[in-house]
Amino acid sequence: MQSATVIVNPVAPNLPSRRHLREAAYWLHSQGWQAEWALTRSSGDAIAMAARAAQEGRSLVVICGGDGTLNEAANGLAGSETALAVIPAGTANVWAKEVGIPRQPIAALEVAIRGQARRIDLGRASSPSGEEERYFFMMAGLGLDGSIAASLPVNVKRYLGAATYGIMAIGQSLTYRGQRVKLIVDGEPLETRLLMMVVGNTRHYAGVTQVTPRAYVDDGLLDACIFQGRHTLDIIFHTLRVAAQAHLRASPVLYRRVRRLEVRSETPLPVQLDGDFYPGYPTVFEVVPAALTMMVSQKRLPLFRHRTPRP
């Protein structure tokens, strides 16, 4: 029998019912899989559970939760041969939408065991010394984006879902101000007044639009979209441009495809990784090519540059 670990975040919004999860467990066993089911209890549990699954030689880890729980599992599996899959839950589950994972648990498990096993890049956010680091598989957001994530009350987010982002974004946009920064982009210095920057490994943002629409998850690069400006009016114009998908043609927006990017500023910029605030205030963002195996739909997916899995 092949072996898997299924990690369930019991407090994730939009979690499948116990009956549906029980049916999914029976179905997975009927397909010749031996699965250990585990519940997270606190932040960081999925990192340890996924790392243990890789150490035990399990071929698959399945996350039943949102993008935040997926991020933890990716941090536990980075560099291993154990594949990662998802039964969608959570506030938005942007990754599931990007790669065609159905919401029904059995249908999602079918992708997990019969879909494409694709090796993807990861982003790595770290301090200049490298002592603190955290992987992200979709995006890092700095400045206004990080400030919005930092202001999100977890309990409110759980009940209001994606609407919470919009509510908090309006409040933060009224007071947030751009900051002078120096960016080192693959060794090239660039000085600007930064409102927000998204360093994307994937394309979708909050499940509603695309901020880094040229990104590929398997090209060995990250896509940095840099929004320049000072105050609320600039933020409004940036928001309208992104909604119209016209932001890449606007002069206050810079778009770079990079391997390594460093941010230097007088005041540390707040950062979100895969939708959740990260308190470590990292300043270095770099790509780690082909660092993780993800199970995705058998369909041809625009997110992948290579049409077939690389050997």
N, C-alpha and C positions, 0 to 999 in steps of 0.2 A: 504493500500500500504506500502511496505517496503521502507525505505528511505536510500539514499546514497549521499555522496558528491564526486564529480569528480573534482580533482585538476589538471589543465593543466599547465605545464611549457612552455610558448609560445616560449621561446628561446632555448629549448632543440634541439639538432641535431636529424635528422631522425624523426621528429614529423609527425604523420599522417596528411593527408590533411584535410582542413576544411570540405570538402564534406564527407570524411570518418568519421570524428568525428560527424558531423550532423546526418549521418545515424546511427551511434552508439547510439546517444542520443535518436533517435526515437525508435530504437530497445529496448533499456533498458526500456523505458516507456511502450512499448508494452508487456513487460514481467511482468508488475505489479509493477514497481519500480518508486518511486518519487525521482528524482535526482536534486541536486543543482550543477551547473557547475561553477567553479571559476578559474580565471587565477592568477598565481603568478606574482608579479612585481619585487620582490627583494629577496635576500637571507633571509631565515627565515620565509617567508610567509607561506610555507607549514606546518611548525611546528604549527603556530597559527591556520591555517585553520583546520588541522586535530584535534587539541585539542578541538576546538569549536564543530566539528562534534561529538566527543565523549561526550562532555558535553550536547549536544542536544539529545543524545540517538540514533544517527544514527547507523545503523547496519553495514555500510560499507563505507570505504574511498577507492576510486580508484585514483591512481596516473597515469597521462599520462606524462611521463618524464623519466629521467634516474635514476641511482642508487643514485645520490646526492639528488634528490627530494624525492626518497623513504626513504632515511636516515632521512630527515627532518620530513616526515610523521610518521616514526617510533618513533621519539623523541616526537612527539605530542600525539601519541597513547599508548606509553609504559604504561603497567599496566591497560589499559582499556579493555573493552569487544568488542570494535569496531574492525572489521576485516579490513585488509589492502590488496589491490590487485593492479595490475599494467596493464596498456596498454603500451607495451614497446616503448620507444624512447631513446634518449640519445646517448652517445658515444659508450658504449658497452652493457649496461644493462645486467650485469653478472647475477643478480638474476633471471631475466626472463629465461635465458638459463639454469640455474641450476634447475629450477622447472617446466620447460616445458610450458611456457606461449607463445602462438602464437603471431606474430607481428600484425596480422589483428585486428583492434579495436573490431569488433563484436565478433570474436572468443575469444579474450582476456576477454571481458566482460562475455562471457559464462562461462569461468573458474571462474571469480569473483563471479558469483551468483550460479553456480552449481558445482564448484570444491570442493576439500577437504578444510575444515577449520582446519588448523593445528596450534597448539600453539607452538611457537618457543622460544628459548632462545635469549637474547640480550647480547651483550658485553657492558660494561660501562667503559668509559675512564674518569679519574678524576685526579685532583691535590691531593697531599698527604693530604691536609686539607679537601678535599671533597667539597670545596666551588664552584668549577667549574667542571661540568661533562657533558658528551655527550654520548648518546648511539650509538652503531653501530650494524648492523645486519649481516654484512658479515665479515669484517676484519678491523683490525688496522695495520698500517705499520709504523715502526720506523726506524730511521737512514737514510740510502740511499733511502729507499722507500718514506719516508716523504720528503726528500730533493727533489726528483724528482717531487712529487706532488706540493711542494711549488714553484717550478720553472716553472710550466705550465702556460703560458699565457692563460687566459680564452677565449679570442677571437680566438686565434690560435687553441686551442683545439676544439672549436666549428666547425671550418672549416675542420681541418685535421683529427679529430676523434681519433681513437685508435693509429694511426700512430704517433701522437704527443708524446705519452708515450715513444715509442721507440727512437724517436729523442732526447728527453730530457734525457732519461736514459743513452744514450751514452755520452752525454756531462757531466752529473753529475758523471758518473763512472770514468772519466779521472782525476777528482780532489778530489773525496770524499775519506776520510781516516777513518779507523776504530777507535773507541773510547773505552777506558777502562770504563767498567761499572760494577756495582754490581747489580745482579738480585736477588730478593727475590721471589722464586717460591713456593707458598703455604707454606711459612714459612721457606723454605730451601734456604740458601745463595749460590750464584753462581757468581764467578768473571770471566770475559772474556773480550776479545777485540771484540766489536760488530761492524759489518758492517751494518747489517740489521736484523730486526726481524719482522715476520708477526704473529699476534695474530688472528687466524682464527676461525670464527663461522661456515663458509662454506668452500668449497673446491677450487673453481676456482679463479684464479688470472688474472685480466685484460681480462678475457674471452678467454685466449689462452692456459693456462696451469694450473696445480694444485700445489700449494705450501704446503697446509695443506690437503693432500688427505685422512687423517683418520678422518677428522672432521665430526661430526653430529650436526645438528642444534637443536636437541631436547634431548641432553644427559646430560645437566647441566654442561658442561665443555667447555673450550676454548682450541684450539690447538696452541701452540707456536712453531714456526719454527725459530731457532736462527742461523743466518749465521755469523760465526766467521771469522776474518781476518783483514788485514791491508790496502790493496791498490788495485789498478786496476787489477793486475794479479789474486788476490783472487776473485774479483768480476767476472772476465771472467770465471774462473773455476766454480764458483757457478752457473752462468747463464747456462753454458753447462750442468751441472748436473741436473738443474731444467728442462731444455728442454728435457733431456733424461729420466726424472723422476727417476733419480738415486740419488738424493740429500739426501734422508733419510738414505742411506747406507754410506755416507761420514763422516769421522771423524770430519771435521771442521763444521759440521751441527749438532745441538742439537734439539731434538724434545720432547716437553713435553705437556702433557694434564693437564690443570690447572683450578683451580677455581679463583685464584687471583695471579697476578704477579705485582711486583713493580720494577721500573727501577731507579737506582741511578747513576748519572753521574755528572762530573764537569760542563760540558756544556749541556744545555737542548737539547734533541734530537728532530728534526722535526718529526711530526706525520701526517699521513693521515688516515682518517676514511671513509671507504666505497668509496675510490678513490679520495676524496677531501682533500686538506690540511686543517688541523685544527690548528689554531693559538694559542690555549690554552696551548700547550706543556704539555699534561697530562703525568703522570708518573705511575699511577696505572690503571691496567686493570683487570676487574673482570666480571664474568658471572652473569647474572640475569636470573634465570631459568623461562621458560614458561611465558615470559613477554609480548608476543604479538601474536595475531592471524593473520596468513597469509593465503590467499586463493591461493591454488596451484592446479596443474593438478591432475586428478583422478588416473593417472598412479602410479605405485609403484616407489618411488623416492629414490635413494641411499643415499641422503642427510639426510634422516630420519632413525634413529635407530628403532623407534617403527613403526610397519607396519600399525597400525591404529591409529586414533586420541586418545589421552589419555583423560579419562573422567575428 
